[in-house]
Amino acid sequence: MRAERTQTMQDRAVRTRRAILEAAAVVFEERGYGAAKLTDIVELANVTKGALYFHFDSKEDLAQAVIDAQVIMHAPVTPQRFRAQEFVDVGMVFSHRLRYDVLMRGSARLTLEQNGRELDRAAPYQGWIDLHTALLVRAKEQGELLPHVDPSGPSRLVVGAFAGLNVMSQTLGLDLDREISALYTSVLPSLVVPDVAAGLDTAPGRGARVLHGPDEALGCDCSSSSAPVPAGVG
């Protein structure tokens, strides 16, 4: 009985923390770090201020957790025939998740803005670079890359271009998924051998197809924003 009660309390704590993170992401995305208020986050998450401070020491600590969620909570890389396809899928899946995952959008906003200089914005960039580099290293080991390609350079290029395309797409009202698709379509011929390049899927919607399968992706309704699920007072 005691073990069940302990597990129930732990599950509740996990749900409460997630609700706070998602509410914070919504507020940070809408208002930015400087204008965001903890009282608004508490109200949106439907938790007490004590519950928030149980999980996070300050607004800075909460914002850092939202930033770090970019890499910590990224979808696992689904094994593919080519490692180069897995390299593409990392960005395409993230692009898809930015359409419906409030935590990813809030994290992206905090990473790109300049307020809150005490926040560590380097971690998500380095995390994505390291992930991309590791996939390209494996692709090179399997003979998928052109001989001259150094995996670290293209990884930095793609991560930096993704960040810039995200900002540009928001500013101009463009479809980020199509812009990221165009990025990979343009870059890959200079990285991978022709036989591999011909077998890669870089078309828009690739992220949805990876996450949901080709059939489910066609009817996916996950392009709309999801609201934080109230956690209750905890």
MOBELTA-V903030 format. One line per field, one symbol per residue. ss: DSSP state (a for helix, b for strand, c for the rest). phi: phi as a letter, one per 30 degrees, with the letter a starting at -180 (. if undefined). psi: psi as a letter, one per 40 degrees, with the letter a starting at -180 (. if undefined). A space follows every 10 residues. Layout:
ss->???
phi->???
psi->???
This chain:
ss->caaaaaaaaa aaaaaaaaaa aaaaaaaaaa aaaaaccaaa aaaaacccaa aaaaacccaa aaaaaaaaaa aacccccccc ccaaaaaaaa aaaaaaaccc caaaaaaaaa aacccccccc caaaaaaaaa aaaaaaaaaa acccbccccc aaaaaaaaaa aaaaaaaaaa aacccaaaaa aaaaaaaacc cbcaaaaccc cccccaaaaa aaaaaaaacc cccccccccc cccc
phi->.ddddddddd dddddddddd dddddddddd ciddddbddd dddddibddd ddddcbdadd ddddddddde cecddeddeb ecddddedde ddddeddddb cddddddddd dddcdidddd cdededdddd dddddddddd dcidcdeddc eddddddddd dedddddddd dcicdeeddd eddddddeed ccdeddedcc ccdejeeddd dcidddddcd ccdcdcddde cida
psi->dddddddddd dddddddddd dddddddddd eiddehhddd ddddefiidd ddeddhdidd dddddddddd ddeihihhhi dhdddddddd dddddddede hddddddddd ddieifeeig eddddddddd dddddddddd defdiidehh dddddddddd dddddddddd defihddddd ddddddddde diidddddei heiieddddd deidddddeh ffeiihiihh eih.
